[in-house]
Amino acid sequence: MAKLIYDNKGRLLFTKEMKKDYTLLMPMMLPIHFGFMQNVFHLHGYKAELLDTIGHEIIEEGLRDVHNDICYPALLTTGQLMHAVKSGNYDLNKTALIMSQTGGGCRASNYIHLIRKTLKNHNMDYIPVISFNAVGLEKNPGFKMTLKMAVQFLYAVIYGDLLMWLSNQTKPYEVNIGDTQKVLDKWIEEINIQMKSSKNFLPKKARKNFEGIVKDFAAIKLDKKPKVKVGVVGEIYIKYAALGNNNLEDFLHSEDAEVVVPSLLDFVLYAMYNTVHDNELYNVKFIMSKVMKIALNAIYSLQAQVTHNIKKHSSFRPMQKFEHIRALVKGYVSTGNKMGEGWLLTAEMLELIDCGVDNIICTQPFGCLPNHVVGKGMIRKIKKNFPDSNIVAIDYDSGATKINQENRIKLMLSTSRKNLEKQMTKVDISADKHTDKTPCLKAM
């Protein structure tokens, strides 16, 4: 066990000595993306381990460790980490926990403090908890977010988004069941291998990978019979994490629907843009806003390469530009609204409708006030402006039953299928054209 060192506020630090031997446990959200991120940690000498535990025991552990009225993602992430700590699979004298921290007004900024409180309650406060953030919160001698590391995490997000985006467009239509998974597994393995070397995190290499990924997914034989498309938006953890949304994507696939999930990169860009907008609104963060503008333009360029390859080598629906997504919220909510997912949640619903995906599930933790404003609170106006939109808000919480959630979704899907049948009678759909040629292509 390394020597325990505390800062002047009594916070246990993660030291350089700890970096050599300690295992960093990470809660799960997006398996593909977080798997790639784990590689980046390894590349920089951290023994990171991604927790893939699921099951009701995680919820039970969370309920024992934090108040049942706390935000549901806080309960789940704390439960998953504490379940691992108590499993007996780790040497607790050489274990640390790592948790993201936004620094915003959402309770997500407090997750890390809840975890520390829980460890203290179990007499385990000798386990360091690292704040994973890009804004300089809670610095540790043994953990530093360098520019190089941040860029590599960005590549992990972009690769994860592309694989998630394309697999969701092929899986429901594949003629040979399992073809999508084979291509997905191939590229996950390939990217994992490449990420063992820093020299592979370069734009030229990325462009080659983008092209290869798109071509491989485009080669999958598809049955082009139209299916109901369902968009999933909401609070970031509940939207993406199977543990948080009761395996929502698997359920929608079982109902023969195509799942459309917005990219994680949009959330990253949203967080970066907020710094720029703060400068515009309040004349603060001048230097940081200039840095963020440069970074945003660099990311836009990389994102454009992804879109270019999708449009050039396939008929898949491409991702929309962030600037276009941001412009969609005009008249709905101010881009100064940045609590929780803020204006981005409203924008994601409008983005889906703009792309012809009228069926939307808005997922949110029960009692998540920021997202009730920009999520459920915006549904009425969106439906007024887009009468064909079919939106249902689903709350997730430790006391909510899966059967009730799925019954509400099934009711929404029933309406979706009826609407699709009506569209089929009005529009002559060519058998040799993929149905993903949607209105959003005009905005690219």
Backbone torsions as a table, in degrees:
resi	resn	phi	psi	omega
1	MET	NA	131.3	-179.3
2	ALA	-72.7	158.6	177.1
3	LYS	-65.0	133.7	-178.6
4	LEU	-86.7	124.4	-179.6
5	ILE	-123.0	135.9	-176.7
6	TYR	-117.6	153.0	175.6
7	ASP	-83.8	-176.3	-175.3
8	ASN	-71.6	-6.9	175.9
9	LYS	-103.0	3.1	177.9
10	GLY	88.8	10.2	179.1
11	ARG	-83.6	131.6	178.3
12	LEU	-69.7	127.4	-177.4
13	LEU	-93.1	151.0	170.9
14	PHE	-93.5	112.9	-171.3
15	THR	-95.2	169.3	176.9
16	LYS	-62.6	-34.2	177.5
17	GLU	-63.2	-38.5	-179.5
18	MET	-67.6	-33.2	-177.4
19	LYS	-56.7	-32.7	-176.2
20	LYS	-66.3	-40.3	-169.3
21	ASP	-119.8	-17.1	-172.4
22	TYR	-79.7	143.0	173.2
23	THR	-94.1	127.6	178.8
24	LEU	-95.6	117.1	179.5
25	LEU	-91.9	128.9	-177.4
26	MET	-116.8	131.0	173.8
27	PRO	-70.8	154.0	-176.7
28	MET	-90.2	145.5	168.5
29	MET	-135.9	-63.4	178.5
30	LEU	-117.7	111.7	-174.1
31	PRO	-56.2	-45.2	-177.8
32	ILE	-68.3	-53.0	-177.9
33	HIS	-60.1	-48.6	-175.5
34	PHE	-70.9	-27.7	174.1
35	GLY	-63.7	-42.0	177.0
36	PHE	-66.8	-39.1	178.7
37	MET	-63.3	-36.4	177.5
38	GLN	-58.8	-37.6	177.3
39	ASN	-61.5	-38.3	179.8
40	VAL	-64.8	-42.5	176.0
41	PHE	-57.8	-46.4	-179.7
42	HIS	-60.9	-40.6	-178.4
43	LEU	-61.0	-28.6	-178.3
44	HIS	-100.5	16.0	172.1
45	GLY	88.7	11.0	178.7
46	TYR	-98.1	136.7	179.0
47	LYS	-89.9	70.7	-177.2
48	ALA	-83.4	142.3	176.8
49	GLU	-132.6	124.8	-178.6
50	LEU	-87.5	125.8	-178.2
51	LEU	-84.0	124.0	179.5
52	ASP	-113.8	19.6	-179.6
53	THR	-68.5	141.0	177.5
54	ILE	-135.5	177.6	176.6
55	GLY	114.2	164.7	-176.2
56	HIS	-66.6	-22.1	-179.8
57	GLU	-63.9	-25.7	176.6
58	ILE	-66.7	-43.7	178.6
59	ILE	-63.9	-44.7	-179.8
60	GLU	-61.0	-40.9	178.7
61	GLU	-64.2	-42.2	178.5
62	GLY	-62.8	-39.5	179.1
63	LEU	-65.5	-32.6	177.7
64	ARG	-73.3	-28.0	-171.1
65	ASP	-95.3	-31.9	-179.7
66	VAL	-130.0	164.0	-178.6
67	HIS	-63.6	140.4	-176.2
68	ASN	-67.6	-14.5	178.5
69	ASP	-88.6	-3.0	-179.7
70	ILE	-72.2	159.4	177.6
71	CYS	-48.3	131.9	-174.2
72	TYR	-57.7	-42.8	176.3
73	PRO	-59.6	-33.9	177.6
74	ALA	-64.8	-41.6	178.8
75	LEU	-63.1	-43.0	-176.6
76	LEU	-71.6	-44.8	-178.6
77	THR	-67.9	-39.8	175.9
78	THR	-64.1	-43.4	179.1
79	GLY	-61.7	-41.3	-179.2
80	GLN	-67.0	-42.0	179.2
81	LEU	-66.8	-44.6	-178.5
82	MET	-70.5	-32.6	175.6
83	HIS	-61.3	-40.8	178.6
84	ALA	-68.4	-43.2	-179.0
85	VAL	-61.7	-37.0	-177.6
86	LYS	-86.8	-4.8	-173.4
87	SER	-69.7	-21.9	-176.1
88	GLY	85.3	3.6	-178.4
89	ASN	-87.0	-6.5	-175.4
90	TYR	-129.9	147.9	172.2
91	ASP	-79.6	105.8	-173.5
92	LEU	-66.6	-16.5	175.6
93	ASN	-79.1	-7.4	178.4
94	LYS	-135.1	40.6	-178.8
95	THR	-128.0	139.1	173.8
96	ALA	-132.5	157.2	178.1
97	LEU	-113.2	146.2	178.2
98	ILE	-129.0	134.0	-175.1
99	MET	-141.5	138.2	178.8
100	SER	-69.1	150.0	178.8
101	GLN	-143.8	119.6	-174.6
102	THR	-83.4	-34.5	-175.9
103	GLY	84.4	3.2	-180.0
104	GLY	-88.5	-170.4	-177.1
105	GLY	-80.2	-11.2	178.9
106	CYS	-69.3	154.5	179.3
107	ARG	-64.9	-10.8	176.9
108	ALA	-58.1	-26.7	178.3
109	SER	-67.5	-19.4	-176.0
110	ASN	-99.6	-4.3	-178.7
111	TYR	-54.3	-44.0	-175.4
112	ILE	-61.8	-34.5	179.1
113	HIS	-74.0	-34.0	175.6
114	LEU	-64.1	-40.1	179.4
115	ILE	-64.3	-43.1	179.0
116	ARG	-64.1	-40.6	179.3
117	LYS	-63.3	-40.6	179.1
118	THR	-64.3	-44.2	177.9
119	LEU	-60.1	-41.3	179.7
120	LYS	-64.2	-39.9	179.1
121	ASN	-63.1	-26.8	179.9
122	HIS	-100.2	14.2	-178.6
123	ASN	56.8	37.5	179.1
124	MET	-119.9	24.8	-175.4
125	ASP	-74.9	9.1	170.7
126	TYR	-85.7	-3.4	176.9
127	ILE	-88.8	118.7	-180.0
128	PRO	-69.9	146.6	174.8
129	VAL	-120.5	119.5	-175.6
130	ILE	-96.9	133.8	174.3
131	SER	-86.7	118.6	178.3
132	PHE	-95.1	106.2	-178.1
133	ASN	-153.7	165.8	-178.5
134	ALA	-114.8	15.9	-176.1
135	VAL	-118.8	12.6	173.8
136	GLY	84.5	17.2	177.6
137	LEU	-75.8	144.2	172.7
138	GLU	42.8	74.2	-179.1
139	LYS	-73.1	145.4	178.6
140	ASN	-130.0	138.9	179.4
141	PRO	-60.2	-31.4	-175.7
142	GLY	-95.5	0.3	179.6
143	PHE	-140.9	119.8	-179.5
144	LYS	-136.5	128.1	176.6
145	MET	-84.1	100.0	179.5
146	THR	-85.3	165.3	177.3
147	LEU	-61.1	-42.6	179.6
148	LYS	-60.1	-42.9	179.7
149	MET	-65.2	-42.5	-179.9
150	ALA	-62.1	-41.8	178.1
151	VAL	-62.8	-41.4	179.9
152	GLN	-67.5	-36.8	174.3
153	PHE	-63.6	-36.8	177.9
154	LEU	-61.1	-44.5	176.8
155	TYR	-61.0	-38.7	178.6
156	ALA	-60.2	-41.2	179.2
157	VAL	-66.7	-44.8	-177.3
158	ILE	-65.5	-44.9	176.9
159	TYR	-62.0	-43.5	179.4
160	GLY	-61.9	-43.0	178.6
161	ASP	-60.9	-45.7	-177.0
162	LEU	-63.3	-44.8	179.8
163	LEU	-65.6	-41.3	178.3
164	MET	-65.4	-43.0	-176.5
165	TRP	-63.1	-46.2	-177.1
166	LEU	-76.9	-38.9	-179.9
167	SER	-64.4	-33.7	177.3
168	ASN	-68.5	-23.8	179.8
169	GLN	-90.0	-11.9	179.5
170	THR	-108.6	-34.6	-174.0
171	LYS	-54.9	-44.5	-178.5
172	PRO	-70.0	-18.4	-172.7
173	TYR	-110.1	-4.3	-173.8
174	GLU	-61.9	134.0	178.4
175	VAL	-73.6	-44.3	178.3
176	ASN	-100.2	106.5	-177.0
177	ILE	-56.8	128.2	179.1
178	GLY	105.8	-12.2	-179.5
179	ASP	-61.4	-41.9	-179.9
180	THR	-62.1	-44.1	-178.7
181	GLN	-64.2	-35.6	178.7
182	LYS	-63.6	-45.7	178.9
183	VAL	-65.4	-41.2	179.4
184	LEU	-61.3	-48.3	179.9
185	ASP	-62.3	-39.3	179.9
186	LYS	-58.9	-46.9	-175.3
187	TRP	-78.9	-29.6	173.8
188	ILE	-62.6	-44.4	178.6
189	GLU	-63.9	-42.9	-178.8
190	GLU	-64.0	-45.9	180.0
191	ILE	-66.4	-38.7	177.3
192	ASN	-58.3	-42.7	179.3
193	ILE	-65.5	-45.6	-179.1
194	GLN	-61.6	-34.6	-175.7
195	MET	-74.3	2.8	175.2
196	LYS	-80.6	-8.5	179.6
197	SER	-131.0	133.0	-178.9
198	SER	-63.8	-25.5	-176.3
199	LYS	-68.1	-14.7	-179.9
200	ASN	-87.4	-3.7	177.5
201	PHE	-94.0	63.6	-178.8
202	LEU	-130.8	149.4	-178.8
203	PRO	-54.7	-41.1	-178.9
204	LYS	-61.9	-44.4	178.7
205	LYS	-66.3	-39.9	-179.8
206	ALA	-62.9	-43.4	179.9
207	ARG	-60.3	-40.6	178.0
208	LYS	-63.7	-41.8	178.6
209	ASN	-66.8	-42.1	178.8
210	PHE	-56.6	-46.7	-179.5
211	GLU	-62.8	-44.9	-179.3
212	GLY	-63.6	-41.8	179.6
213	ILE	-63.2	-48.9	-178.5
214	VAL	-61.7	-44.8	-179.1
215	LYS	-62.5	-40.1	-179.5
216	ASP	-66.6	-41.0	178.0
217	PHE	-70.7	-35.4	179.1
218	ALA	-66.9	-22.8	-179.1
219	ALA	-80.9	-10.2	179.2
220	ILE	-68.8	130.0	-179.8
221	LYS	-73.6	126.2	-174.6
222	LEU	-120.4	146.4	168.9
223	ASP	-92.0	113.2	-168.5
224	LYS	-88.4	18.5	175.6
225	LYS	-64.2	127.3	-176.6
226	PRO	-59.0	141.5	176.0
227	LYS	-126.7	163.0	176.4
228	VAL	-67.1	129.9	176.2
229	LYS	-101.3	130.6	-178.6
230	VAL	-124.6	119.5	176.6
231	GLY	-87.0	145.9	178.4
232	VAL	-121.8	118.4	178.2
233	VAL	-127.2	179.5	175.7
234	GLY	133.7	-164.4	176.5
235	GLU	-58.4	138.5	-166.7
236	ILE	-57.3	-44.3	-177.6
237	TYR	-70.7	-47.4	-178.5
238	ILE	-65.3	-35.1	179.8
239	LYS	-64.5	-41.3	-172.4
240	TYR	-99.3	-36.7	-170.4
241	ALA	-82.3	123.2	177.7
242	ALA	-59.8	-34.7	178.2
243	LEU	-64.0	-34.4	-177.6
244	GLY	-82.1	-31.9	-175.7
245	ASN	-111.2	21.8	177.4
246	ASN	55.2	46.7	177.4
247	ASN	54.8	48.5	-176.0
248	LEU	-58.4	-43.9	-178.1
249	GLU	-62.6	-43.3	178.5
250	ASP	-62.2	-39.4	179.0
251	PHE	-63.7	-44.0	180.0
252	LEU	-65.5	-37.8	175.8
253	HIS	-63.2	-38.7	179.6
254	SER	-67.5	-21.8	177.4
255	GLU	-92.3	12.6	176.3
256	ASP	63.5	40.5	178.2
257	ALA	-113.8	153.9	171.8
258	GLU	-91.1	126.4	-178.6
259	VAL	-92.2	131.9	177.9
260	VAL	-120.2	110.1	-178.4
261	VAL	-115.2	124.1	178.6
262	PRO	-58.7	155.5	-175.0
263	SER	-74.9	151.1	175.5
264	LEU	-68.3	-29.5	-179.6
265	LEU	-59.6	-34.0	178.6
266	ASP	-59.2	-37.9	178.7
267	PHE	-68.2	-38.9	177.5
268	VAL	-61.9	-46.0	179.7
269	LEU	-65.3	-37.6	177.2
270	TYR	-59.2	-46.1	180.0
271	ALA	-64.3	-38.8	179.5
272	MET	-70.1	-42.2	-179.0
273	TYR	-63.6	-32.7	-179.3
274	ASN	-58.4	-34.5	177.3
275	THR	-65.6	-42.4	177.9
276	VAL	-63.2	-43.4	-177.0
277	HIS	-70.0	-32.6	175.7
278	ASP	-59.3	-39.2	178.2
279	ASN	-65.7	-39.2	-179.9
280	GLU	-68.4	-36.2	-176.6
281	LEU	-83.5	-42.9	-169.7
282	TYR	-118.2	-0.3	-178.9
283	ASN	58.0	43.2	177.3
284	VAL	-123.6	172.2	176.7
285	LYS	52.8	43.8	-174.4
286	PHE	-59.5	-53.4	-177.0
287	ILE	-64.9	-45.3	-178.9
288	MET	-63.6	-35.5	179.0
289	SER	-65.4	-36.1	177.1
290	LYS	-65.5	-42.2	178.4
291	VAL	-62.8	-43.7	-178.4
292	MET	-65.4	-35.6	177.6
293	LYS	-62.2	-42.5	178.1
294	ILE	-64.1	-45.0	-179.7
295	ALA	-64.1	-41.1	179.3
296	LEU	-61.0	-44.8	179.8
297	ASN	-62.9	-37.0	177.9
298	ALA	-65.8	-41.2	179.6
299	ILE	-69.9	-39.0	176.9
300	TYR	-56.9	-40.0	-179.9
301	SER	-63.5	-42.5	179.4
302	LEU	-68.4	-40.1	178.3
303	GLN	-63.5	-36.2	178.8
304	ALA	-63.8	-32.8	177.4
305	GLN	-65.2	-38.5	177.2
306	VAL	-63.2	-49.2	-179.8
307	THR	-61.4	-42.3	179.3
308	HIS	-57.6	-45.5	-178.5
309	ASN	-68.8	-37.1	177.7
310	ILE	-63.7	-44.4	-178.3
311	LYS	-71.9	-33.8	-176.6
312	LYS	-78.7	-39.3	-169.9
313	HIS	-109.4	6.5	-179.2
314	SER	-157.6	175.9	173.9
315	SER	-109.8	17.6	179.7
316	PHE	-69.9	155.6	175.5
317	ARG	-70.9	121.4	-179.4
318	PRO	-81.8	166.0	174.5
319	MET	-75.8	152.3	179.4
320	GLN	-89.7	154.9	177.0
321	LYS	-66.9	143.6	-179.1
322	PHE	-61.7	-38.8	-179.8
323	GLU	-61.7	-36.6	178.6
324	HIS	-68.8	-42.1	178.9
325	ILE	-60.5	-43.7	-179.6
326	ARG	-62.9	-38.1	-177.6
327	ALA	-68.0	-24.1	-176.4
328	LEU	-65.2	-25.2	-174.3
329	VAL	-82.2	-4.1	179.7
330	LYS	-58.0	127.6	-178.1
331	GLY	92.2	-5.2	179.1
332	TYR	-112.1	-56.5	-177.3
333	VAL	-150.8	148.1	-179.6
334	SER	-71.4	143.4	175.2
335	THR	-73.8	0.6	171.2
336	GLY	-84.6	-8.7	177.4
337	ASN	-82.5	103.5	-174.5
338	LYS	-128.9	20.4	173.6
339	MET	-77.1	134.6	-175.7
340	GLY	63.7	-133.5	176.4
341	GLU	-81.2	-9.5	173.9
342	GLY	52.6	-143.6	-176.3
343	TRP	-62.6	-20.9	-177.8
344	LEU	-63.3	-35.1	-179.1
345	LEU	-63.6	-46.0	176.4
346	THR	-61.3	-42.8	-179.4
347	ALA	-61.8	-38.2	-179.6
348	GLU	-65.1	-37.9	176.7
349	MET	-65.0	-43.3	179.4
350	LEU	-67.9	-34.7	177.6
351	GLU	-62.7	-44.2	-180.0
352	LEU	-61.8	-45.5	179.2
353	ILE	-63.7	-39.2	178.0
354	ASP	-60.6	-28.0	-179.8
355	CYS	-95.9	10.1	178.6
356	GLY	84.2	10.4	176.7
357	VAL	-99.6	93.5	-174.3
358	ASP	-86.6	-15.7	-177.7
359	ASN	-96.1	119.7	-172.2
360	ILE	-134.5	134.9	171.6
361	ILE	-107.5	120.0	178.4
362	CYS	-98.7	104.4	-176.5
363	THR	-92.4	136.5	179.2
364	GLN	-155.2	147.9	174.7
365	PRO	-67.0	143.3	178.0
366	PHE	-58.7	129.2	177.5
367	GLY	80.7	13.3	178.6
368	CYS	-79.7	92.5	-171.1
369	LEU	-61.5	-45.3	179.6
370	PRO	-57.5	-42.8	-176.8
371	ASN	-80.1	-18.4	171.8
372	HIS	-68.3	-32.2	179.4
373	VAL	-71.3	-52.4	-174.1
374	VAL	-88.6	-9.6	177.9
375	GLY	-103.8	-86.4	-179.1
376	LYS	-58.8	-35.4	-178.4
377	GLY	-66.7	-21.5	-178.7
378	MET	-95.5	-12.1	-173.4
379	ILE	-60.7	-42.1	-177.4
380	ARG	-59.7	-45.9	-178.8
381	LYS	-68.5	-38.5	178.8
382	ILE	-63.1	-43.6	179.4
383	LYS	-65.4	-33.9	178.4
384	LYS	-65.3	-41.7	-178.9
385	ASN	-80.7	-24.9	179.4
386	PHE	-130.2	81.9	-174.6
387	PRO	-57.4	-25.0	-179.1
388	ASP	-82.5	-7.6	-179.3
389	SER	-68.2	142.8	-176.0
390	ASN	-127.7	91.9	-171.4
391	ILE	-116.3	135.0	175.9
392	VAL	-129.5	134.8	177.3
393	ALA	-98.7	126.8	-179.0
394	ILE	-118.9	123.7	177.3
395	ASP	-91.5	138.2	178.6
396	TYR	-118.7	137.5	-174.8
397	ASP	-169.2	162.0	-175.5
398	SER	-62.3	-24.4	-178.8
399	GLY	-96.9	-5.0	-179.3
400	ALA	-80.6	137.9	-178.3
401	THR	-90.8	139.0	-179.1
402	LYS	-60.9	-38.6	-176.6
403	ILE	-64.4	-38.2	178.2
404	ASN	-67.5	-40.2	178.0
405	GLN	-62.5	-46.7	-177.4
406	GLU	-69.4	-32.7	177.3
407	ASN	-65.1	-39.3	177.9
408	ARG	-66.8	-38.2	178.6
409	ILE	-68.4	-39.4	178.3
410	LYS	-62.0	-37.3	177.6
411	LEU	-64.3	-41.4	176.7
412	MET	-63.9	-41.3	179.7
413	LEU	-65.9	-34.1	177.9
414	SER	-61.6	-44.3	176.5
415	THR	-64.7	-38.7	-179.7
416	SER	-61.1	-43.4	-178.6
417	ARG	-66.3	-38.0	177.9
418	LYS	-64.6	-42.1	178.8
419	ASN	-64.8	-37.7	178.9
420	LEU	-65.4	-40.8	178.4
421	GLU	-62.1	-40.1	178.0
422	LYS	-63.6	-42.1	178.8
423	GLN	-63.9	-37.1	-178.5
424	MET	-65.4	-32.1	179.9
425	THR	-77.8	-22.6	-178.3
426	LYS	-91.6	-30.4	-173.7
427	VAL	-112.9	132.7	176.2
428	ASP	-84.0	103.7	-177.3
429	ILE	-93.2	117.2	-179.9
430	SER	-68.1	137.5	-177.1
431	ALA	-68.3	-23.6	-177.0
432	ASP	-102.1	17.0	176.6
433	LYS	-119.0	135.1	178.5
434	HIS	-74.8	139.4	-174.5
435	THR	-75.5	2.3	-177.7
436	ASP	-87.4	6.8	174.7
437	LYS	-76.8	83.1	-170.3
438	THR	-105.0	168.4	-176.4
439	PRO	-56.7	-23.9	-175.8
440	CYS	-65.1	-17.4	178.9
441	LEU	-62.6	-27.7	-179.2
442	LYS	-66.8	-25.8	-175.1
443	ALA	-88.7	-2.6	-174.3
444	MET	-80.2	NA	NA
